[in-house]
């Protein structure tokens, strides 16, 4: 019979749900210093006080019972390049000074890895800003499956978080016995890669916060019928998901990514670091679109993930 107070802000949820515009997907924002989830939307949805009569049959409500933020994993596409980039920065001694060539595609083993453009000779920073598949597939091949597996696990993308007792879905990756071509696709976030949106949001928070982020939570407090509040929350931090000096370099590259690729004009008065992703999900199907990142600054310690 206690009253339950959530960290969610109804206004933010309303704005995010409206912005999804009828598309299936999820939007979440959390404070990476405290762990409070301020926005958590999964669409399609419905009003539980006014359940649609034809909910089961209507395609518009397909997957409405599923919380895509907590309970699903999806092909990440290029947002996963943040992990490949981290591994490159720490394992390729000349990573920041050498160049990679992109002619629009690259042959790795039996696979032709296609790119969104012809980027020519480019540095790592430029390849990241271009989101160049050719460069990142070559980097993945050079790093090897074991290194990428280690960095994916370290980033928390194969673990489950517990959000006030609600376990998140674990991401899944297939590194065992894969060909070099399949490794090339895996390094750009395609192939067998599957990532949970909550885990990706926490990884973004860790990049922003020196390598560790607060664990996310939803329940602010409960108040008993006698008016007694619950004990103050002792919220934990994640493990070290990324080395702090690497996180600093990555954050700068993600800030430059926003300037060069998306335009800071879209985000007025925000010091934003982000990465987008277009995830191919099968022949003839519309790809998933991702946008993940964080705001810097003492006043705005927020990490976010958007998936359509």
C-alpha positions, 0 to 999 in steps of 0.5 A, spaced: 500 500 500 505 504 499 506 510 494 511 509 489 515 515 486 519 514 480 525 518 477 521 519 470 519 525 468 512 525 464 514 531 460 520 528 457 516 521 456 511 525 452 516 529 448 520 522 446 513 518 445 511 524 440 517 524 437 517 517 435 511 519 431 508 512 430 515 508 429 517 502 433 523 504 438 525 506 444 528 513 447 532 513 454 535 519 458 539 518 464 543 522 469 550 518 469 552 521 475 546 519 479 543 513 475 536 516 475 532 514 469 529 521 466 526 518 460 524 511 458 519 510 452 518 504 448 513 504 442 508 502 440 504 502 446 497 504 449 494 507 455 493 501 460 487 505 463 484 504 456 486 498 452 485 498 445 480 492 443 483 489 437 490 489 441 492 482 439 490 483 431 492 490 430 499 491 427 500 498 430 501 495 436 505 489 434 510 488 440 507 493 445 507 488 451 515 488 450 519 494 453 524 495 448 529 499 452 530 493 458 528 487 455 530 487 447 537 486 444 538 489 436 543 490 431 547 496 433 550 498 426 555 504 427 554 505 434 558 499 435 564 503 432 565 506 439 568 499 441 572 498 435 575 505 436 576 504 443 580 497 442 584 500 436 586 506 440 589 501 446 592 496 441 594 499 435 601 503 437 600 508 431 592 508 431 592 516 431 597 517 426 596 512 420 591 512 415 586 507 412 584 507 404 577 507 402 574 506 395 567 505 397 568 497 399 573 493 401 574 485 400 576 481 407 576 474 406 570 472 403 566 478 404 565 484 401 564 490 406 561 496 403 561 503 405 556 509 405 561 513 400 568 513 397 572 516 403 579 515 400 585 516 405 583 518 412 586 518 419 582 514 425 579 520 427 576 522 420 574 514 419 570 515 425 567 522 423 565 518 416 563 512 419 567 508 414 565 501 414 572 499 410 576 502 415 573 499 421 572 492 418 580 493 416 581 495 423 577 489 426 581 484 422 587 487 424 585 487 432 582 480 431 576 476 434 579 475 441 581 483 442 574 485 440 571 480 444 575 482 450 573 490 449 565 488 448 565 484 454 569 490 458 564 495 455 558 491 459 555 490 452 554 482 454 552 483 461 545 484 464 544 490 468 538 490 474 534 496 474 530 496 480 530 488 480 528 488 472 534 485 469 535 487 462 537 483 456 544 481 455 547 483 448 550 477 444 556 476 439 558 471 436 566 471 436 567 463 436 570 460 429 568 466 425 571 468 418 575 474 417 570 477 413 565 475 418 569 479 423 570 485 419 562 485 419 562 484 426 567 490 427 562 495 424 556 493 428 553 488 423 553 480 422 551 477 429 552 483 433 546 484 438 546 490 443 541 492 449 539 499 449 540 500 456 547 497 456 549 502 450 546 508 454 550 506 460 557 505 456 555 512 453 555 514 460 561 511 462 565 514 456 562 521 459 564 520 466 571 517 466 570 510 465 565 508 470 557 511 470 552 510 475 548 504 475 541 506 472 534 506 477 527 508 476 524 508 483 526 514 487 522 512 493 516 509 496 512 512 502 508 508 507 501 509 508 503 512 515 507 517 511 514 514 512 519 514 506 524 509 504 531 509 506 535 513 502 538 509 496 545 507 496 546 507 488 553 503 485 557 504 479 559 500 473 565 497 473 571 500 469 567 500 462 573 504 458 580 506 461 579 514 463 584 517 458 581 513 452 574 515 454 577 522 454 580 521 447 573 518 445 569 523 447 573 528 443 572 524 437 564 524 438 564 531 439 568 532 433 563 527 430 557 531 432 560 538 429 562 534 422 557 530 421 550 532 424 551 539 425 551 543 432 546 547 430 541 541 431 543 541 438 543 549 440 547 550 447 549 543 448 556 540 449 554 534 445 558 527 444 554 522 439 554 517 434 549 515 429 548 508 426 544 505 421 543 497 422 541 493 416 536 487 419 535 483 413 533 483 405 528 488 404 527 490 411 528 498 413 534 498 417 534 500 424 536 507 426 540 509 432 543 515 436 547 514 442 551 519 446 551 524 452 552 531 454 558 534 458 558 539 463 556 539 470 549 542 469 548 536 464 550 529 466 546 526 461 547 520 457 542 518 452 540 512 447 535 513 441 533 507 437 527 507 431 
